[in-house]
């Protein structure tokens, strides 16, 4: 990998790592539905014109229904799950759990696509689950008394979101073969906006009465949302979704999907760093150990065969 590609990978990891910081600020103030809707809406507003200009309009129309199903798996449901989890979990912890996405990719590939799952890959899946369990237990022990169930629910939602990311990889490979990454990204974000924007506008923001504890969601007015939440939502849609997708696809074209996927291992580093610098989050020894365990398990579970090709990776490492 040449220095230019390496710098691009580091920049991409820094951007995706910041997504958990933005989620942690925006979600308690806006609520999961508004955050997910705003994120896909902004990304669609940026990507759809680019895809149309690139001549991808006809391809998206012909694959309208597969794109709709892919949107549910790759952005609608995962973004809702991550936004809800962000009301409870620290940014650094979320970034570590998100690194399990390729591990799920190996499991889904075995169960759905018939990929071989040898001893090394099976060991990798077990190791990865040990890391996730350690993180969940550590997070629960740090919560106030009586709030441990909120932490476990948030961890379960986040892991469900990463599982849906992995499912979208194989769905795209089977039902959207040959479609360009730009068309898949624009189409899925467009469908996501169509699903989420109207309900979000109807319900309005749903901030948490006790931010960060996942308690007491109450309706509010859009005018009551603080500026920091709007800025974070803009960062999620513009930087962490639209721009990051384009960067990732270009990286895939330059160095291939297997190498590009290693950006997953760098995301927790920046997720913990941004959380500590901007939100004052504590980085515990268990978090550091669990990061290494999950990274090792993910590496083992994805040694052979490789994950699907470029078009199918539209949501693999995204947050």
Secondary structure as a PSIPRED ss2 file (coil, helix, strand):
# PSIPRED VFORMAT (PSIPRED V4.0)

   1 X C   1.000  0.000  0.000
   2 X C   1.000  0.000  0.000
   3 X H   0.000  1.000  0.000
   4 X H   0.000  1.000  0.000
   5 X H   0.000  1.000  0.000
   6 X H   0.000  1.000  0.000
   7 X H   0.000  1.000  0.000
   8 X H   0.000  1.000  0.000
   9 X H   0.000  1.000  0.000
  10 X H   0.000  1.000  0.000
  11 X H   0.000  1.000  0.000
  12 X H   0.000  1.000  0.000
  13 X H   0.000  1.000  0.000
  14 X H   0.000  1.000  0.000
  15 X H   0.000  1.000  0.000
  16 X H   0.000  1.000  0.000
  17 X H   0.000  1.000  0.000
  18 X H   0.000  1.000  0.000
  19 X H   0.000  1.000  0.000
  20 X H   0.000  1.000  0.000
  21 X H   0.000  1.000  0.000
  22 X H   0.000  1.000  0.000
  23 X H   0.000  1.000  0.000
  24 X H   0.000  1.000  0.000
  25 X H   0.000  1.000  0.000
  26 X H   0.000  1.000  0.000
  27 X H   0.000  1.000  0.000
  28 X H   0.000  1.000  0.000
  29 X H   0.000  1.000  0.000
  30 X H   0.000  1.000  0.000
  31 X C   1.000  0.000  0.000
  32 X H   0.000  1.000  0.000
  33 X H   0.000  1.000  0.000
  34 X H   0.000  1.000  0.000
  35 X H   0.000  1.000  0.000
  36 X H   0.000  1.000  0.000
  37 X H   0.000  1.000  0.000
  38 X H   0.000  1.000  0.000
  39 X H   0.000  1.000  0.000
  40 X H   0.000  1.000  0.000
  41 X H   0.000  1.000  0.000
  42 X H   0.000  1.000  0.000
  43 X H   0.000  1.000  0.000
  44 X H   0.000  1.000  0.000
  45 X H   0.000  1.000  0.000
  46 X H   0.000  1.000  0.000
  47 X H   0.000  1.000  0.000
  48 X H   0.000  1.000  0.000
  49 X H   0.000  1.000  0.000
  50 X H   0.000  1.000  0.000
  51 X H   0.000  1.000  0.000
  52 X H   0.000  1.000  0.000
  53 X H   0.000  1.000  0.000
  54 X C   1.000  0.000  0.000
  55 X C   1.000  0.000  0.000
  56 X C   1.000  0.000  0.000
  57 X H   0.000  1.000  0.000
  58 X H   0.000  1.000  0.000
  59 X H   0.000  1.000  0.000
  60 X H   0.000  1.000  0.000
  61 X H   0.000  1.000  0.000
  62 X H   0.000  1.000  0.000
  63 X C   1.000  0.000  0.000
  64 X H   0.000  1.000  0.000
  65 X H   0.000  1.000  0.000
  66 X H   0.000  1.000  0.000
  67 X H   0.000  1.000  0.000
  68 X H   0.000  1.000  0.000
  69 X H   0.000  1.000  0.000
  70 X H   0.000  1.000  0.000
  71 X H   0.000  1.000  0.000
  72 X H   0.000  1.000  0.000
  73 X H   0.000  1.000  0.000
  74 X H   0.000  1.000  0.000
  75 X H   0.000  1.000  0.000
  76 X H   0.000  1.000  0.000
  77 X H   0.000  1.000  0.000
  78 X H   0.000  1.000  0.000
  79 X H   0.000  1.000  0.000
  80 X H   0.000  1.000  0.000
  81 X H   0.000  1.000  0.000
  82 X H   0.000  1.000  0.000
  83 X H   0.000  1.000  0.000
  84 X H   0.000  1.000  0.000
  85 X H   0.000  1.000  0.000
  86 X C   1.000  0.000  0.000
  87 X C   1.000  0.000  0.000
  88 X C   1.000  0.000  0.000
  89 X C   1.000  0.000  0.000
  90 X C   1.000  0.000  0.000
  91 X H   0.000  1.000  0.000
  92 X H   0.000  1.000  0.000
  93 X H   0.000  1.000  0.000
  94 X H   0.000  1.000  0.000
  95 X H   0.000  1.000  0.000
  96 X H   0.000  1.000  0.000
  97 X H   0.000  1.000  0.000
  98 X H   0.000  1.000  0.000
  99 X C   1.000  0.000  0.000
 100 X C   1.000  0.000  0.000
 101 X H   0.000  1.000  0.000
 102 X H   0.000  1.000  0.000
 103 X H   0.000  1.000  0.000
 104 X H   0.000  1.000  0.000
 105 X H   0.000  1.000  0.000
 106 X H   0.000  1.000  0.000
 107 X H   0.000  1.000  0.000
 108 X H   0.000  1.000  0.000
 109 X H   0.000  1.000  0.000
 110 X H   0.000  1.000  0.000
 111 X H   0.000  1.000  0.000
 112 X C   1.000  0.000  0.000
 113 X C   1.000  0.000  0.000
 114 X C   1.000  0.000  0.000
 115 X C   1.000  0.000  0.000
 116 X C   1.000  0.000  0.000
 117 X C   1.000  0.000  0.000
 118 X C   1.000  0.000  0.000
 119 X H   0.000  1.000  0.000
 120 X H   0.000  1.000  0.000
 121 X H   0.000  1.000  0.000
 122 X H   0.000  1.000  0.000
 123 X H   0.000  1.000  0.000
 124 X H   0.000  1.000  0.000
 125 X H   0.000  1.000  0.000
 126 X H   0.000  1.000  0.000
 127 X H   0.000  1.000  0.000
 128 X H   0.000  1.000  0.000
 129 X H   0.000  1.000  0.000
 130 X H   0.000  1.000  0.000
 131 X H   0.000  1.000  0.000
 132 X H   0.000  1.000  0.000
 133 X H   0.000  1.000  0.000
 134 X H   0.000  1.000  0.000
 135 X H   0.000  1.000  0.000
 136 X H   0.000  1.000  0.000
 137 X H   0.000  1.000  0.000
 138 X H   0.000  1.000  0.000
 139 X H   0.000  1.000  0.000
 140 X H   0.000  1.000  0.000
 141 X H   0.000  1.000  0.000
 142 X H   0.000  1.000  0.000
 143 X C   1.000  0.000  0.000
 144 X C   1.000  0.000  0.000
 145 X C   1.000  0.000  0.000
 146 X C   1.000  0.000  0.000
 147 X C   1.000  0.000  0.000
 148 X H   0.000  1.000  0.000
 149 X H   0.000  1.000  0.000
 150 X H   0.000  1.000  0.000
 151 X H   0.000  1.000  0.000
 152 X H   0.000  1.000  0.000
 153 X H   0.000  1.000  0.000
 154 X H   0.000  1.000  0.000
 155 X H   0.000  1.000  0.000
 156 X H   0.000  1.000  0.000
 157 X H   0.000  1.000  0.000
 158 X H   0.000  1.000  0.000
 159 X H   0.000  1.000  0.000
 160 X H   0.000  1.000  0.000
 161 X H   0.000  1.000  0.000
 162 X H   0.000  1.000  0.000
 163 X H   0.000  1.000  0.000
 164 X H   0.000  1.000  0.000
 165 X H   0.000  1.000  0.000
 166 X H   0.000  1.000  0.000
 167 X H   0.000  1.000  0.000
 168 X H   0.000  1.000  0.000
 169 X H   0.000  1.000  0.000
 170 X H   0.000  1.000  0.000
 171 X H   0.000  1.000  0.000
 172 X H   0.000  1.000  0.000
 173 X H   0.000  1.000  0.000
 174 X H   0.000  1.000  0.000
 175 X H   0.000  1.000  0.000
 176 X C   1.000  0.000  0.000
 177 X C   1.000  0.000  0.000
 178 X C   1.000  0.000  0.000
 179 X C   1.000  0.000  0.000
 180 X C   1.000  0.000  0.000
 181 X H   0.000  1.000  0.000
 182 X H   0.000  1.000  0.000
 183 X H   0.000  1.000  0.000
 184 X H   0.000  1.000  0.000
 185 X H   0.000  1.000  0.000
 186 X H   0.000  1.000  0.000
 187 X H   0.000  1.000  0.000
 188 X H   0.000  1.000  0.000
 189 X H   0.000  1.000  0.000
 190 X H   0.000  1.000  0.000
 191 X H   0.000  1.000  0.000
 192 X H   0.000  1.000  0.000
 193 X H   0.000  1.000  0.000
 194 X H   0.000  1.000  0.000
 195 X H   0.000  1.000  0.000
 196 X H   0.000  1.000  0.000
 197 X H   0.000  1.000  0.000
 198 X H   0.000  1.000  0.000
 199 X H   0.000  1.000  0.000
 200 X H   0.000  1.000  0.000
 201 X H   0.000  1.000  0.000
 202 X H   0.000  1.000  0.000
 203 X H   0.000  1.000  0.000
 204 X C   1.000  0.000  0.000
 205 X C   1.000  0.000  0.000
 206 X E   0.000  0.000  1.000
 207 X E   0.000  0.000  1.000
 208 X E   0.000  0.000  1.000
 209 X E   0.000  0.000  1.000
 210 X E   0.000  0.000  1.000
 211 X C   1.000  0.000  0.000
 212 X C   1.000  0.000  0.000
 213 X C   1.000  0.000  0.000
 214 X C   1.000  0.000  0.000
 215 X E   0.000  0.000  1.000
 216 X E   0.000  0.000  1.000
 217 X E   0.000  0.000  1.000
 218 X E   0.000  0.000  1.000
 219 X E   0.000  0.000  1.000
 220 X C   1.000  0.000  0.000
 221 X C   1.000  0.000  0.000
 222 X H   0.000  1.000  0.000
 223 X H   0.000  1.000  0.000
 224 X H   0.000  1.000  0.000
 225 X C   1.000  0.000  0.000
 226 X C   1.000  0.000  0.000
 227 X H   0.000  1.000  0.000
 228 X H   0.000  1.000  0.000
 229 X H   0.000  1.000  0.000
 230 X H   0.000  1.000  0.000
 231 X H   0.000  1.000  0.000
 232 X H   0.000  1.000  0.000
 233 X H   0.000  1.000  0.000
 234 X H   0.000  1.000  0.000
 235 X H   0.000  1.000  0.000
 236 X H   0.000  1.000  0.000
 237 X H   0.000  1.000  0.000
 238 X H   0.000  1.000  0.000
 239 X H   0.000  1.000  0.000
 240 X H   0.000  1.000  0.000
 241 X H   0.000  1.000  0.000
 242 X H   0.000  1.000  0.000
 243 X H   0.000  1.000  0.000
 244 X H   0.000  1.000  0.000
 245 X H   0.000  1.000  0.000
 246 X H   0.000  1.000  0.000
 247 X H   0.000  1.000  0.000
 248 X H   0.000  1.000  0.000
 249 X H   0.000  1.000  0.000
 250 X H   0.000  1.000  0.000
 251 X H   0.000  1.000  0.000
 252 X H   0.000  1.000  0.000
 253 X H   0.000  1.000  0.000
 254 X H   0.000  1.000  0.000
 255 X H   0.000  1.000  0.000
 256 X C   1.000  0.000  0.000
 257 X H   0.000  1.000  0.000
 258 X H   0.000  1.000  0.000
 259 X H   0.000  1.000  0.000
 260 X H   0.000  1.000  0.000
 261 X C   1.000  0.000  0.000
 262 X C   1.000  0.000  0.000
 263 X H   0.000  1.000  0.000
 264 X H   0.000  1.000  0.000
 265 X H   0.000  1.000  0.000
 266 X H   0.000  1.000  0.000
 267 X H   0.000  1.000  0.000
 268 X H   0.000  1.000  0.000
 269 X H   0.000  1.000  0.000
 270 X H   0.000  1.000  0.000
 271 X H   0.000  1.000  0.000
 272 X H   0.000  1.000  0.000
 273 X H   0.000  1.000  0.000
 274 X H   0.000  1.000  0.000
 275 X H   0.000  1.000  0.000
 276 X H   0.000  1.000  0.000
 277 X H   0.000  1.000  0.000
 278 X H   0.000  1.000  0.000
 279 X H   0.000  1.000  0.000
 280 X C   1.000  0.000  0.000
 281 X C   1.000  0.000  0.000
 282 X C   1.000  0.000  0.000
 283 X C   1.000  0.000  0.000
 284 X C   1.000  0.000  0.000
 285 X H   0.000  1.000  0.000
 286 X H   0.000  1.000  0.000
 287 X H   0.000  1.000  0.000
 288 X H   0.000  1.000  0.000
 289 X H   0.000  1.000  0.000
 290 X H   0.000  1.000  0.000
 291 X H   0.000  1.000  0.000
 292 X H   0.000  1.000  0.000
 293 X H   0.000  1.000  0.000
 294 X H   0.000  1.000  0.000
 295 X H   0.000  1.000  0.000
 296 X H   0.000  1.000  0.000
 297 X H   0.000  1.000  0.000
 298 X H   0.000  1.000  0.000
 299 X H   0.000  1.000  0.000
 300 X H   0.000  1.000  0.000
 301 X H   0.000  1.000  0.000
 302 X C   1.000  0.000  0.000
 303 X C   1.000  0.000  0.000
 304 X C   1.000  0.000  0.000
 305 X C   1.000  0.000  0.000
 306 X C   1.000  0.000  0.000
 307 X C   1.000  0.000  0.000
 308 X C   1.000  0.000  0.000
 309 X C   1.000  0.000  0.000
 310 X H   0.000  1.000  0.000
 311 X H   0.000  1.000  0.000
 312 X H   0.000  1.000  0.000
 313 X H   0.000  1.000  0.000
 314 X C   1.000  0.000  0.000
 315 X C   1.000  0.000  0.000
 316 X C   1.000  0.000  0.000
 317 X C   1.000  0.000  0.000
 318 X C   1.000  0.000  0.000
 319 X C   1.000  0.000  0.000
